[in-house]
Amino acid sequence: MLKHRGFPGRLPGTDFQFVIRRPNPKGVTPLIRRDRYRDRRPPDKRADVAFMAALWRQFGDEPFERGNLDAGRLSWLFGREVLPYDDPFDPESYESLLIINETAARAAFPEAFDDGEWA
């Protein structure tokens, strides 16, 4: 499992984690598309923005390996702002490649692309 050096471990001041420390011994948690509803709590929305900002700063418009990125946090963006790059895509692989859908990400999280501080 690739560890993304320099990627934030969590949203500062919260328990929202962005990366995992080690592979899950029970098997890889699959990436799924989770629906985001309008009534989500503000801290959840801030975590999504911060995670997208971190992804953009780390990878930009280049494909990237899932590696140690948290499956739960990725699943909130998967299928919309973060898309599979591999064909066929394996949602249960740490080596799967992903790519940011910049158009969808900028529409959903415009503040994640500002030059200011996101956390």
N, C-alpha and C positions, 0 to 999 in steps of 0.2 A: 504494500500500500504506500503510494507516494504521499509524503508529508509536504504540504505547501508552506514553506518557510516564509515568514514575514506576514502571513495571513492572520488577522485578529482571531483570537480564540473564542471570544464572546463579545456581546454588546456590553460596553462598560457600564457598571453599576447594576447589572441584571444577571439573571441566570440563563439568558438565551444564548446557547452555545452555537458556534459557527463551525468548529472542527472537532474531530474525535481524536483521542490519544493513541488508540490501538485498534486493530481490526476486531470485529465482533467474533468471538470464538464459536458462537452458535450459528453463524452464517451472516452474509452481507445483508443489511437492511435494503430492500428494494426501493428505488425511486418511484414515486407515484405522483399523479397530479392531484393536488388538494385544492378544493374550491375556497376562494377567499370571499367571505361575505362582508357586506357593508357594516355590519354591527360588530366587527372585530374590535377588540380592545386597543386603545392607543399604544400601549407598550408593544403589542404584537405588530402593529403597523410600523412602529419605529424600528423594530428588529428587521423587518423586511427591507426597509429603506437602507439601513446600515449594512445588511448583508449584500444587497445589490451594489451598493457603493464599493464595498470591499472587493467583490467579484470584478467590478469594472476596473478598479485601480490595479488589481493583481493581473488580470488577464486581458482586458480590453476586448477587442473584437477577434482575438485568436482562440482557436479550440484549446480546451484544457481538460486534463484528466480529473475525474471525480476525486480520486485519492482519499484524503482524510476529511473532506468536506462533509458536514453533518447531513445525513439523508433527510431528517425531519425538516431542517431549515431549507434545504434544496427543493424538497417536495412542494413547498409553498410557491415556488417560482417555476417549477418544472412544467413544461408543456406550453408555457406562455413566454416568459422572459428568458428562460434557460431551456434550450432545446437539445435533443440528442444530435451528436455529430456523426456517430458511427452508423453504419448500415450493414448488417442488422445491429440494433442497439440492445445491450444487455443491461437491464435495470438493476441487476444483482452483481455487478462487477465494480471493484474499486478502480479498474483500469479503463472503464468506459469513458469515451470522450464526449464533452459537452461544449456548447457554444452559446454565447449571449445573443439573443435576438434584440439588437440594439433599438430598433424601432419600437417594439412592444415595451421594452424596459424603460425607454425615455418617456413613453406615454403614461406608463403606470407609476413610475418613480422619478419624476423630473428632478427632484431635489438630490437624488443619488448621483447626479452627473454635474452638480454644482462644484465649483472649486473650493467651497467653504467646508467647514468641519461638519461631519454627518452624525456624530455620536453625541 
